Amino acid sequence: MKILFVHQNFPGQYRHLVLKLVKDPRCQVVALGEEKNVKTLPRIPGLKLYGYPMPARSASHTHSYLRRLEEAVRRGQAVVKACVTLGNKGFVPDVVYVHPGWGEALFIRDAFPQARITLYCEFYHHASGHDVGFDPELPAGFETALRVRVNNAASLLSLEACDNAISPTRWQRNTFPAAFRDRIAVVHEGIDTDLVRPAPDAKLVLKDRGVTLTRRDEVVTYVARNLEPYRGFHVFMRALPEIQKRRPRAHVVIVGGDEVSYSPPPPKGRTDRQKMLDEVGGRLDLSRVHFLGQVPYRTLVQIYQVSAAHVYLTYPFVLSWSVLEAMSAGCAVVASRTAPVEEVISDGANGHLVDFFDTAGLAARVDETLDADTAALRAQARRTIVERYDLSRICLPRHLELLGLGNSQETRAPAPAGSSDQARTG
């Protein structure tokens, strides 16, 4: 089977599936990504990886509603040219995996009319009821509603031309129009629960701060790709003074960069971290607040493993891998009561939920979590991930089944020994 993956920031959500398929003798795997991104990637044995040039940006005179669509069309053109080149070299895929959000899927049907096109349906934008207008600090007016409607154009055109699609959660699938949901399977990318697991003896060494943290310490953790409102960074920072007041021995470990992933950018020359430190920094003991930026994955796992209370906040938007990884590591999670989170966390059973904007409630719940015996809660958090999101035993077998490459032995493989052991989860 010949399989093509297309993702501007390859491998993106396809990492685990690609690593699985390149080892399968039944498969020939090729990938396309944006040229500047693929140049920096380490080589993956068995994978042929090609880059396409970054398309020119839309012209300033283009209608503002159409700039995103124009850029999607330009990107789609660059991708289809690369696909035609692949075809001329003899690679005609049986299956194409592609994310429709940036326009890469627009013209693949024209290059490979016989291929089975599978979209990664991450999120369908709405002018209300989801992320847009959720936060009073980022109000959305009538103009925003009109722009959001046009922003879905590339996804709609791609859905019309696809054969099937994948979405990582039910909630994310249900953001898409009802007419298309029947062709969208819910299959998460998967969490490596053998790697991300509880470790009672774990240590986090912060050499430049002269601090070593373990599970015996009061460690409050917060993780996001970037520190921004979409992931509730402003709410978390506003809760911190009260958390520190209640827990004078607690250390707070914050992971995330200062760029923008989803939120509107802060004023030029500023970051959301600087903005929030200006607002609440004078009421914080910054010797116990550790901003680590973006960290290596091994360090991230250690952070989960030493956490006594892990905070995860999000708008009604794409669910982060980080909350599932935290649960896999046996964290006691305090999360926002927003729809994507409620698909995974049941309040009081495998985590705690608080209203997104309730800073006092967040501080109180973190305080209570640090005082409580959370062994059962942590064990159930891990059990949730093992039973529903395990990479090798649940998610990859389901992906292979959709490809027609699965087998019953893989699908029914048992969970790892000790995965629900409360003593291990601690």
KOLBAMI-187743 format. One line per 5 residues: number of its first residue (from 0); their letters; for each residue x, y, z of N, C-alpha, C. Coordinates in steps of 0.1 Angstrom, whole numbers, plus 2048, in hexadecimal, padded with zeros to 3 digits. Example, Ala and Ser with C-alpha at 12.3 -4.5 7.8 and 13.67 -1.06 7.14 Angstrom:
# residues 2
0 = as = 884:7C7:84E:87B:7D3:84E:884:7DF:84E  880:7EA:847:889:7F5:847:881:800:84F
This chain:
# residues 426
0 = mkilf = 809:7F4:800:800:800:800:809:80C:800  806:816:7F7:80D:822:7F6:805:82D:7FE  80C:833:808:805:83D:810:80D:84A:810  806:855:80E:80B:863:80E:806:86A:81A  80F:871:821:80B:87A:82C:80E:888:828
5 = vhqnf = 804:891:82A:807:89F:827:803:8A8:833  80D:8AF:838:80B:8B8:843:816:8C3:843  812:8CF:843:81C:8DA:842:826:8DA:84D  822:8D5:859:82C:8D4:864:82E:8C5:867  831:8BD:85C:833:8AF:85E:83D:8AC:869
10 = pgqyr = 83A:8A1:871:82F:897:870:822:89B:876  822:8A6:87E:816:8AB:885:80F:89F:88C  802:89E:88A:7FA:894:891:7FC:886:88B  804:885:881:806:877:87B:813:870:880  81A:876:889:827:870:88D:826:861:890
15 = hlvlk = 81D:85D:899:81D:84F:89E:819:846:892  80F:84A:88B:80B:842:880:816:840:875  81D:84B:872:828:84A:868:832:840:86D  836:842:87A:841:839:880:83D:82A:87F  830:828:881:82A:81A:880:82B:815:872
20 = lvkdp = 826:81D:868:825:818:85B:832:816:853  83C:81F:857:849:81D:850:850:810:853  84B:80A:85E:851:7FD:862:849:7F1:85C  83E:7F4:856:835:7EA:850:839:7E6:842  83E:7DA:83F:842:7D7:831:838:7D8:827
25 = rcqvv = 82B:7D9:82B:820:7DA:821:81F:7E8:81C  826:7F2:822:824:800:81F:830:807:819  82D:810:810:837:819:80B:832:827:810  83A:82E:818:835:83A:81E:83D:846:819  836:850:814:83C:85D:810:835:868:817
30 = algee = 83C:873:819:836:87F:820:83A:88C:819  831:895:81A:833:8A3:815:831:8AD:820  83A:8B6:822:838:8C1:82B:83E:8CE:826  83B:8D8:82D:841:8E5:829:850:8E5:82A  856:8EA:81F:864:8E8:81D:86D:8EC:829
35 = knvkt = 86A:8F8:82E:872:8FD:839:871:8F5:846  866:8EE:847:864:8E5:853:86B:8D8:851  869:8D1:846:86F:8C4:844:87E:8C4:843  884:8CF:840:892:8D0:840:899:8CE:84D  891:8D1:858:897:8D0:866:894:8C2:86C
40 = lprip = 88C:8BA:865:888:8AD:86C:893:8A3:86B  894:89B:876:89D:890:875:898:885:86C  8A1:87D:866:89C:873:85C:895:868:863  88A:864:85D:882:858:862:885:84D:858  88B:842:85D:88E:837:854:882:831:84E
45 = glkly = 883:82F:841:877:829:839:86E:834:834  870:841:837:867:84B:832:86E:854:828  867:856:81D:86C:860:813:864:86D:816  86C:877:819:866:884:81D:86A:88F:814  860:896:80F:862:8A1:805:85C:8AE:80A
50 = gypmp = 861:8B9:806:85C:8C6:809:856:8CD:7FE  84C:8D5:800:846:8DE:7F6:849:8ED:7FB  84B:8F6:7F1:84F:904:7F5:843:90B:7FC  847:914:805:83D:91C:80C:836:925:802  829:925:801:822:92D:7F7:823:93C:7FB
55 = arsas = 822:945:7F1:822:953:7F3:816:957:7FB  817:961:803:80C:966:80B:802:96D:802  7F5:96E:807:7EB:975:7FF:7EF:984:7FE  7EA:98A:7F3:7ED:998:7F1:7E5:9A1:7FA  7EA:9AC:7FD:7E4:9B5:806:7D6:9BA:802
60 = hthsy = 7D4:9BA:7F4:7C8:9BF:7EF:7BD:9B5:7EF  7C0:9A8:7F2:7B6:99D:7F3:7AC:9A1:7FF  7A0:99E:7FD:796:9A0:807:79A:999:814  799:99F:81F:79E:99A:82C:798:98C:82F  78B:98A:82B:785:97D:82E:78C:972:826
65 = lrrle = 791:976:81A:796:96C:811:7A5:969:812  7AC:970:81B:7BB:96E:81B:7BE:960:81F  7B7:95B:82A:7BA:94E:82E:7B7:943:823  7AC:945:81C:7A9:93C:812:7B3:93D:806  7B7:949:803:7C1:94B:7F8:7CE:944:7FC
70 = eavrr = 7D2:945:808:7DE:93E:80C:7DD:92F:80C  7D0:92A:80F:7CE:91C:80E:7CE:917:800  7C9:91F:7F7:7CA:91B:7E8:7D8:91B:7E4  7E0:925:7E8:7EE:925:7E4:7F5:919:7E9  7F3:916:7F6:7F9:90A:7FB:7F4:8FD:7F4
75 = gqavv = 7E7:8FD:7F1:7E2:8F1:7EA:7E9:8F0:7DC  7EC:8FB:7D6:7F3:8FA:7C9:801:8F5:7CB  808:8F9:7D5:815:8F4:7D7:815:8E5:7DA  80B:8E1:7E2:80A:8D2:7E5:807:8CA:7D8  7FE:8CF:7D0:7FA:8C7:7C5:805:8C6:7BB
80 = kacvt = 80D:8D1:7B9:819:8D0:7B1:823:8C5:7B6  825:8C4:7C3:82D:8BA:7C9:827:8AC:7C6  81A:8AB:7C7:814:89E:7C5:815:89A:7B6  814:8A3:7AD:816:8A0:79F:824:89B:79C  82E:8A1:7A3:83C:89D:7A2:83D:88F:7A7
85 = lgnkg = 837:88C:7B2:838:87E:7B8:832:874:7AE  827:878:7A8:820:86F:79F:829:86C:792  830:877:78E:838:875:782:844:86D:785  848:86C:792:853:863:796:84F:855:799  842:853:798:83D:845:79A:836:842:7A7
90 = fvpdv = 835:84C:7B0:82E:84A:7BD:820:84F:7BB  816:846:7BB:808:849:7BA:802:843:7C6  7FE:84A:7D1:7F9:844:7DD:7EC:83E:7DC  7EA:833:7E4:7DD:82D:7E6:7D5:835:7F1  7DC:83B:7FA:7D6:842:805:7DD:84F:808
95 = vyvhp = 7D6:85A:80A:7DD:867:80D:7D7:86C:81A  7DF:86E:824:7DB:875:831:7DF:883:830  7D6:88C:833:7D8:89A:831:7D0:8A3:83B  7D6:8AD:841:7CE:8B7:849:7C9:8C1:840  7BC:8C4:841:7B6:8CE:837:7B7:8DC:83B
100 = gwgea = 7BB:8DF:848:7BA:8EC:84D:7C1:8F7:846  7CD:8F4:83F:7D5:8FE:839:7D4:8FE:829  7CB:8F5:824:7C9:8F5:816:7D0:8EA:80F  7D8:8E2:816:7E0:8D7:810:7D8:8CD:809  7CB:8CB:80D:7C3:8C0:808:7BB:8C5:7FC
105 = lfird = 7BB:8D1:7F8:7B2:8D7:7EE:7B2:8D0:7E1  7BE:8CD:7DC:7BF:8C8:7CE:7C5:8BA:7CD  7C6:8B3:7D8:7CC:8A5:7D7:7C4:89C:7CF  7B6:89D:7D0:7AE:895:7C7:7B1:896:7B9  7B5:8A2:7B5:7B8:8A5:7A6:7C5:89E:7A2
110 = afpqa = 7CF:89D:7AC:7DB:897:7A9:7DA:888:7AA  7D3:883:7B3:7D2:874:7B5:7C3:870:7B6  7BC:870:7AB:7AD:86D:7AB:7A9:860:7B1  7B2:856:7B0:7AE:849:7B5:7B2:846:7C4  7B9:850:7CA:7BE:84E:7D8:7B2:84F:7E2
115 = ritly = 7B4:849:7ED:7AA:84B:7F8:7B0:856:801  7A8:861:801:7AD:86D:808:7A7:86D:816  7AF:86D:820:7AB:86D:82E:7AF:87A:835  7A6:882:839:7A9:88F:83F:7AB:88E:84E  7B3:897:854:7B4:898:862:7AB:8A4:866
120 = cefyh = 79F:8A1:86B:795:8AB:86F:797:8B0:87D  79F:8BA:87E:7A3:8BF:88C:799:8C8:892  794:8D2:88A:78B:8DB:890:784:8E3:885  777:8E5:886:76F:8ED:87D:76B:8FA:885  76E:905:87F:76C:912:886:75D:916:886
125 = hasgh = 759:91C:891:74C:921:893:74D:930:898  743:938:895:743:946:899:73E:947:8A8  738:93D:8AD:733:93D:8BB:732:92F:8C0  732:92D:8CD:730:920:8D4:73C:918:8D5  747:91D:8D0:754:915:8D1:75F:91F:8D6
130 = dvgfd = 76A:920:8CF:775:929:8D4:772:938:8D2  76C:93B:8C6:76A:949:8C3:760:94F:8CC  764:95A:8D2:75A:961:8DB:759:95B:8E9  760:950:8EB:760:949:8F8:765:952:904  770:959:901:777:961:90B:773:96F:90A
135 = pelpa = 76D:975:914:769:983:914:775:98D:911  781:988:914:78D:991:912:791:991:903  78B:988:8FB:78E:987:8ED:780:987:8E5  779:992:8E6:76C:992:8E0:76C:990:8D1  761:98B:8CC:760:988:8BE:753:990:8B9
140 = gfeta = 755:998:8AF:749:99F:8AA:743:999:89D  73A:9A0:897:733:99B:88B:73D:998:880  747:9A1:87E:751:99F:874:759:991:875  75B:98E:882:762:981:885:75A:975:880  74D:976:882:744:96B:87E:744:969:86F
145 = lrvrv = 745:974:868:745:973:859:752:96D:855  75D:971:85B:76B:96C:857:76C:95D:85B  766:959:866:767:94B:86A:760:942:860  755:947:85B:74D:93F:851:756:93C:845  75D:946:840:765:944:835:772:93C:838
150 = nnaas = 776:93D:844:782:935:848:781:926:847  774:921:847:772:913:845:772:90E:837  774:918:82D:772:914:81F:77B:909:81B  788:90A:81F:792:8FF:81A:78E:8F2:820  789:8F1:82D:785:8E5:833:779:8DF:82C
155 = llsle = 76F:8E7:829:763:8E3:822:766:8DD:814  76F:8E4:80C:772:8DF:7FF:77A:8D2:800  782:8D1:80A:78A:8C4:80C:781:8B9:811  777:8BC:819:76E:8B1:81E:766:8AC:812  762:8B5:809:75A:8B0:7FE:762:8A7:7F5
160 = acdna = 76F:8A8:7F5:777:8A0:7EC:77D:894:7F3  77C:892:800:782:887:807:77A:87B:807  780:86F:80B:779:863:80C:775:860:81A  77E:863:823:77B:862:832:784:86B:83A  782:86C:847:789:875:84F:78B:86F:85D
165 = isptr = 794:876:864:796:872:872:796:87E:87B  790:87D:887:791:888:891:795:882:89E  79D:889:8A6:7A2:882:8B2:798:881:8BD  78E:889:8BE:784:888:8C8:776:889:8C3  76C:885:8CA:75E:886:8C5:75A:895:8C4
170 = wqrnt = 75E:89D:8CE:75B:8AB:8CF:760:8B2:8C2  76D:8AF:8BF:773:8B5:8B3:76C:8B1:8A6  768:8A4:8A5:761:8A0:89A:754:8A7:899  74D:8A9:8A4:740:8B0:8A4:740:8BE:8A1  74C:8C4:8A0:74D:8D2:89C:74A:8D4:88D
175 = fpaaf = 74C:8C8:886:74A:8C9:877:73B:8C7:874  737:8CC:868:729:8CC:864:724:8BD:865  717:8BC:869:711:8AF:86A:712:8A7:85E  711:8AD:852:711:8A6:845:71D:89E:843  728:8A2:84A:735:89B:847:739:891:853
180 = rdria = 732:891:85E:737:88A:869:737:87B:867  72F:876:85F:72E:867:85D:73B:862:857  743:86A:850:74F:866:84A:75B:869:853  759:86E:85F:764:872:868:765:867:873  76F:85F:874:771:856:87E:778:85D:88A
185 = vvheg = 775:859:896:77B:85F:8A2:787:855:8A6  793:85A:8A4:79F:852:8A7:7AA:85B:8AC  7AD:85B:8B8:7B8:864:8BD:7C6:85F:8B8  7CF:868:8B8:7DD:865:8B4:7E3:85B:8BD  7DF:85B:8CA:7E4:852:8D3:7EE:857:8DD
190 = idtdl = 7EE:852:8E9:7F8:856:8F4:800:849:8F7  80D:84B:8F7:816:840:8FA:816:83E:909  80D:835:90E:80B:834:91C:817:82B:923  81E:824:91A:82A:81D:91F:835:827:923  836:832:91B:840:83C:91E:83B:846:928
195 = vrpap = 82F:84B:926:82A:855:92F:821:84E:93A  828:84B:945:822:844:94F:826:849:95D  820:845:968:824:84A:975:832:845:978  839:84D:980:846:84A:984:848:850:992  845:849:99C:846:84E:9AA:853:854:9AE
200 = daklv = 85E:84F:9A8:86B:854:9AB:871:85E:9A2  868:864:999:86C:86D:98F:872:87A:996  87B:880:98F:881:88D:994:881:897:988  87F:8A4:98B:880:8AE:982:88B:8B8:987  896:8B8:980:8A2:8C0:985:8A2:8CD:97D
205 = lkdrg = 8A1:8D8:984:8A2:8E5:97D:8AF:8EB:981  8B9:8E8:97A:8C7:8EB:97E:8C9:8FA:97F  8C5:902:976:8C7:910:976:8C0:917:982  8B7:910:988:8B0:915:994:8B4:90F:9A1  8BC:904:9A0:8C0:8FD:9AC:8B5:8F6:9B3
210 = vtltr = 8AB:8F1:9AB:89F:8EB:9B0:89E:8DD:9AB  89B:8D3:9B3:897:8C6:9AF:889:8C3:9B5  880:8BF:9AC:873:8BC:9B1:86F:8AD:9AF  868:8A8:9B8:863:89A:9B8:855:899:9BB  84F:88D:9BB:841:88B:9BF:83F:88E:9CE
215 = rdevv = 849:890:9D6:847:893:9E4:845:8A2:9E6  847:8AA:9DB:845:8B8:9DB:838:8BC:9D6  834:8C8:9DA:827:8CE:9D5:82B:8D5:9C7  828:8CE:9BC:82B:8D3:9AF:81E:8D5:9A7  81C:8E1:9A3:811:8E5:99B:816:8E7:98D
220 = tyvar = 810:8E0:983:815:8E1:975:80B:8E6:96C  810:8ED:961:808:8F2:957:810:8F0:94A  809:8EB:93F:810:8E8:933:808:8EC:927  80E:8F4:91E:808:8F7:911:813:8F9:907  810:8F8:8FA:81A:8FA:8F0:81F:909:8F1
225 = nlepy = 815:912:8F2:819:920:8F4:810:926:8FF  814:92F:907:80D:935:912:804:940:90C  7F7:93C:90B:7ED:945:905:7DF:943:90A  7D6:94D:907:7C9:94C:90D:7C1:93F:909  7C3:93A:8FC:7BB:92E:8F8:7BD:922:901
230 = rgfhv = 7C9:922:908:7CB:917:912:7CB:91C:920  7C3:927:922:7C0:92C:92F:7CC:931:937  7D7:935:930:7E3:93A:938:7E0:946:940  7D7:94F:93B:7D4:95B:943:7CC:957:950  7C3:94D:94F:7BB:949:95A:7C4:942:964
235 = fmral = 7CD:93A:960:7D7:933:969:7DF:93D:970  7E5:947:969:7ED:951:970:7E6:959:97A  7D9:95C:977:7D1:964:981:7CE:95C:98D  7CE:94F:98C:7CB:946:997:7D8:944:9A0  7E4:946:99A:7F0:943:9A1:7F2:94A:9AE
240 = peiqk = 7F0:957:9AF:7F2:95E:9BC:7EA:957:9C7  7DE:953:9C5:7D6:94C:9CF:7DB:93E:9D2  7E0:937:9C7:7E6:929:9C9:7F2:92A:9D2  7FB:934:9CF:807:936:9D7:804:93A:9E5  7F9:942:9E7:7F5:946:9F4:7F1:93A:9FD
245 = rrpra = 7E9:931:9F6:7E4:925:9FD:7EF:91B:9FF  7F9:91A:9F5:803:910:9F6:811:916:9F5  816:91B:A01:822:922:A01:82F:91A:9FE  82D:90C:9FD:838:904:9FA:838:8FF:9EB  82D:902:9E4:82B:8FC:9D7:834:903:9CD
250 = hvviv = 839:8FA:9C4:841:8FF:9B8:838:8FE:9AC  838:908:9A3:830:908:997:839:907:98B  836:8FC:983:83E:8FA:977:836:8FD:96B  83A:906:962:832:90A:957:83A:908:94A  834:900:941:83A:8FC:934:833:903:929
255 = ggdev = 83A:909:920:834:90F:914:83C:91B:90F  83B:91D:901:843:927:8FB:83B:935:8FB  842:93F:8F6:83C:94C:8F6:837:950:8E8  835:946:8DF:82F:94A:8D2:820:948:8D3  819:949:8C8:80B:947:8C7:807:93B:8BF
260 = syspp = 7FF:932:8C4:7FA:927:8BD:7EC:929:8B7  7E3:92E:8C0:7D5:930:8BC:7CF:93D:8BF  7D4:944:8CA:7CD:950:8CE:7D2:95C:8C5  7CA:967:8C6:7CE:973:8BF:7DC:977:8C6  7E5:97D:8BE:7F2:981:8C4:7F0:98C:8CD
265 = ppkgr = 7F8:98D:8D8:7F8:998:8E1:7FE:9A4:8DA  7FE:9B0:8E1:803:9BC:8DA:812:9BA:8D6  815:9C0:8CB:822:9BE:8C5:82E:9C0:8CF  837:9B7:8CF:843:9B8:8D8:840:9B2:8E6  834:9AD:8E8:830:9A8:8F5:82D:999:8F4
270 = tdrqk = 82D:992:8FF:828:984:8FF:81D:983:90A  815:978:909:80B:976:913:812:974:921  81D:96E:921:824:96C:92E:828:979:934  82E:982:92C:831:98F:931:825:997:936  81A:996:92E:80E:99D:932:808:998:93F
275 = mldev = 808:98B:941:803:986:94E:80C:988:95A  819:988:957:823:98B:962:821:99A:966  81F:9A3:95D:81C:9B1:960:810:9B2:969  806:9A9:966:7F9:9AA:96D:7FA:9A4:97B  800:999:97D:800:992:98A:80D:98F:98F
280 = ggrld = 818:992:988:826:98E:98D:829:994:99A  824:9A0:99D:827:9A7:9AA:821:99F:9B6  818:996:9B3:811:98F:9BE:816:980:9BF  821:97D:9B7:826:970:9B6:834:96E:9BD  836:963:9C3:844:95F:9C6:84A:958:9BA
285 = lsrvh = 851:960:9B2:856:95A:9A6:862:950:9A8  867:94F:9B4:871:945:9B6:86B:937:9B6  85E:937:9B7:857:92A:9B7:84F:928:9AA  850:931:9A1:84A:92F:994:854:92E:989  854:922:982:85F:91E:979:859:91E:96B
290 = flgqv = 85D:928:963:859:928:955:864:921:94D  861:915:947:86B:90D:941:86B:90E:931  862:916:92C:861:917:91D:85D:909:918  861:906:90B:85E:8F9:905:869:8F0:908  866:8E4:90D:870:8DB:912:871:8CE:90A
295 = pyrtl = 87C:8C6:90B:87D:8B9:905:872:8B0:90A  86E:8A6:902:862:89E:906:865:896:913  872:891:914:875:88A:920:873:892:92D  877:89F:92C:875:8A8:937:866:8AA:93A  85E:8AB:92F:850:8AD:930:84A:8A2:938
300 = vqiyq = 84E:896:935:849:88A:93C:84C:88A:94B  859:88E:94E:85D:890:95C:854:89A:963  851:8A5:95C:848:8AF:962:83B:8A9:966  835:8A1:95D:828:89B:960:82A:891:96C  835:88A:96C:837:880:977:839:886:985
305 = vsaah = 83E:892:986:840:898:993:834:8A1:997  82B:8A3:98E:820:8AC:991:817:8A7:99C  813:8B0:9A5:809:8AD:9AF:7FB:8B2:9AB  7FB:8BC:9A3:7EE:8C1:99D:7F1:8C7:990  7EB:8C2:985:7EE:8C7:978:7E2:8CF:973
310 = vylty = 7E4:8DB:96E:7D9:8E4:96A:7D9:8E4:95B  7CD:8E1:955:7CB:8E2:947:7BE:8EA:944  7BF:8F5:93D:7B4:8FD:939:7B4:8FF:92A  7A8:8FF:924:7A7:902:916:799:908:913  799:910:909:78D:914:902:786:908:8FD
315 = pfvls = 779:909:8F8:773:8FE:8F1:77A:8FD:8E3  785:8F5:8E3:78E:8F5:8D7:794:8E7:8D7  79E:8E6:8CE:7A5:8D9:8CD:7AB:8D4:8DA  7A9:8C8:8DE:7AE:8C2:8EA:7BD:8C0:8E9  7C4:8C4:8F3:7D3:8C3:8F3:7D7:8B5:8F6
320 = wsvle = 7E2:8B0:8EF:7E8:8A4:8F3:7ED:8A4:902  7F1:8B0:907:7F7:8B1:914:7EE:8AC:91F  7E1:8AF:91E:7D8:8AA:929:7D7:89B:92A  7D7:895:91E:7D7:886:91D:7E4:880:922  7EF:887:91F:7FC:882:924:7FD:883:933
325 = amsag = 7F8:88F:938:7F8:891:946:7F0:886:94E  7E4:882:948:7DC:878:94E:7E3:86A:94D  7EA:868:942:7F1:85B:940:7FC:85A:94A  802:865:94E:80D:865:958:807:864:966  7FA:864:967:7F4:863:975:7F3:870:97C
330 = cavva = 7F1:87B:975:7F0:888:97B:7E2:889:981  7E1:891:98B:7D4:896:991:7D1:8A3:989  7C8:8A3:97F:7C6:8AE:976:7BB:8B6:97B  7BD:8C4:97B:7B3:8CD:97D:7B1:8D5:970  7A5:8D3:96A:7A3:8D8:95C:797:8E0:95B
335 = srtap = 796:8E7:950:78A:8F0:94D:77E:8E7:949  773:8EC:94E:766:8E5:94B:761:8EA:93D  769:8E6:933:765:8EA:925:763:8DD:91D  75B:8DE:912:756:8D2:90C:761:8C8:907  76C:8CC:901:776:8C2:8FD:77C:8BA:909
340 = veevi = 77D:8C1:915:783:8BB:921:779:8B1:927  76C:8B5:926:762:8AC:92C:760:89F:925  765:89E:919:765:891:912:76F:887:919  779:88C:920:783:884:925:783:883:935  780:88E:93B:780:88F:94A:772:890:94F
345 = sdgan = 770:887:959:763:888:961:767:88D:96E  760:898:972:764:89F:97F:763:896:98B  76F:895:992:76F:88D:99E:773:87E:99C  772:87A:98F:775:86C:98C:783:86A:988  787:871:97D:795:870:978:79C:87D:977
350 = ghlvd = 796:887:97D:79C:895:97D:791:89E:983  795:8AB:984:78C:8B5:989:789:8C0:97F  77D:8C5:97E:779:8CF:975:775:8DC:97C  779:8E7:976:775:8F4:97B:771:8FD:96F  769:907:972:765:910:967:771:917:962
355 = ffdta = 772:919:955:77E:91E:94F:783:92C:955  779:935:958:77D:942:95C:77D:944:96B  77B:939:973:77A:93A:981:788:939:988  78F:944:989:79C:943:98E:79C:93F:99D  792:944:9A5:792:940:9B3:78F:931:9B4
360 = glaar = 785:92C:9AC:782:91E:9AC:78E:915:9A8  796:91A:99E:7A2:913:99A:7AC:912:9A5  7AE:91D:9AC:7B8:91D:9B7:7B3:914:9C2  7A6:915:9C5:7A1:90C:9D0:7A2:8FD:9CC  79F:8FA:9C0:7A0:8EC:9BC:7AE:8E7:9BC
365 = vdetl = 7B8:8EF:9B7:7C6:8EB:9B8:7CA:8E9:9C7  7C6:8F2:9CF:7C9:8F1:9DE:7C3:8E4:9E3  7B7:8E1:9E0:7B0:8D4:9E5:7B7:8C8:9DF  7BC:8C9:9D3:7C2:8BD:9CD:7D0:8BA:9D3  7D7:8C5:9D7:7E4:8C3:9DE:7E2:8BD:9EC
370 = dadta = 7D7:8BF:9F2:7D4:8BA:9FF:7CF:8AC:9FF  7C9:8A8:9F4:7C1:89B:9F3:7CA:88F:9F1  7C4:883:9F4:7CA:877:9EF:7C4:874:9E1  7CD:876:9D7:7C8:876:9C9:7CC:868:9C2  7CF:85E:9CA:7D4:852:9C4:7C9:84C:9BB
375 = alraq = 7BD:84B:9BF:7B2:845:9B7:7AF:84E:9AB  7AF:85B:9AD:7AD:864:9A1:7B8:863:997  7C4:862:99B:7CF:860:992:7CE:853:98A  7CB:849:992:7CA:83B:98C:7BF:83B:981  7B4:842:984:7A9:842:97A:7AD:84B:96E
380 = arrti = 7B4:855:970:7B9:85E:965:7C1:855:95C  7CB:84E:961:7D3:846:958:7CB:83B:952  7C2:835:959:7B9:82A:953:7B1:82F:947  7AD:83C:948:7A5:842:93D:7AD:842:931  7BA:846:932:7C3:847:926:7C6:839:921
385 = veryd = 7CA:830:92A:7CD:823:925:7C2:81C:91E  7B6:81E:923:7AA:817:91D:7A5:81E:911  7A7:82B:90F:7A1:832:904:7AB:838:8FA  7B7:83B:8FE:7C0:843:8F6:7CE:83C:8F4  7D0:830:8F9:7DD:82A:8F8:7E1:828:8EA
390 = lsric = 7EE:82C:8E7:7F3:82D:8DA:7F4:81F:8D3  7FB:816:8D9:7FE:809:8D3:7F2:7FF:8D3  7E9:801:8DD:7DF:7F7:8DF:7D1:7FB:8DB  7CF:808:8DA:7C2:80D:8D6:7C3:815:8C9  7CB:81F:8C9:7CA:829:8BE:7D1:824:8B1
395 = lprhl = 7DD:81F:8B2:7E4:81B:8A5:7DC:80F:89F  7D8:805:8A7:7D0:7FA:8A1:7C3:800:899  7BD:80A:89F:7B1:80F:899:7B5:816:88C  7C0:81E:88C:7C5:824:87F:7C8:819:875  7CE:80F:879:7D2:804:86F:7C5:7FD:86A
400 = ellgl = 7BB:7FC:873:7AE:7F6:86E:7A8:7FE:864  7A8:80C:865:7A2:814:85B:7AA:814:84E  7B7:811:84F:7BF:810:843:7BD:802:83C  7B7:7F9:843:7B6:7EB:83E:7C2:7E3:841  7CB:7E7:84A:7D7:7E0:84E:7D7:7DB:85C
405 = gnsqe = 7CC:7DC:863:7CB:7D7:871:7CA:7C8:871  7CB:7C3:87E:7C9:7B5:881:7C3:7B4:88F  7BB:7AA:891:7B4:7A8:89E:7BE:7A7:8A9  7CA:7A1:8A7:7D3:7A0:8B2:7D7:7AE:8B8  7DA:7B7:8AE:7DE:7C4:8B3:7D3:7CB:8BA
410 = trapa = 7C7:7CA:8B4:7BC:7D2:8BA:7B8:7CD:8C8  7BA:7C1:8CB:7B6:7BC:8D8:7C2:7BA:8E2  7CD:7C0:8DF:7D9:7BF:8E7:7D6:7C4:8F5  7DA:7BD:900:7D7:7C2:90D:7DE:7CE:911  7D8:7D5:91C:7DF:7E1:921:7EC:7DD:928
415 = pagss = 7F5:7E6:92A:802:7E3:930:800:7DF:93F  808:7D5:943:807:7D1:951:809:7DC:95A  800:7DD:965:802:7E8:96F:7FC:7F5:96A  7F6:7F6:95F:7F1:803:95A:7E6:809:963  7DF:800:96A:7D5:806:973:7D8:803:981
420 = dqart = 7E5:800:984:7E9:7FD:992:7EA:80B:99A  7E2:80C:9A4:7E2:818:9AC:7EF:81B:9B2  7F6:811:9B6:803:813:9BD:80D:819:9B3  80D:815:9A6:815:81B:99C:811:829:999  804:82B:999:7FF:838:995:800:842:9A0
425 = g = 7FF:83E:9AC:802:846:9B8:7FC:853:9B9
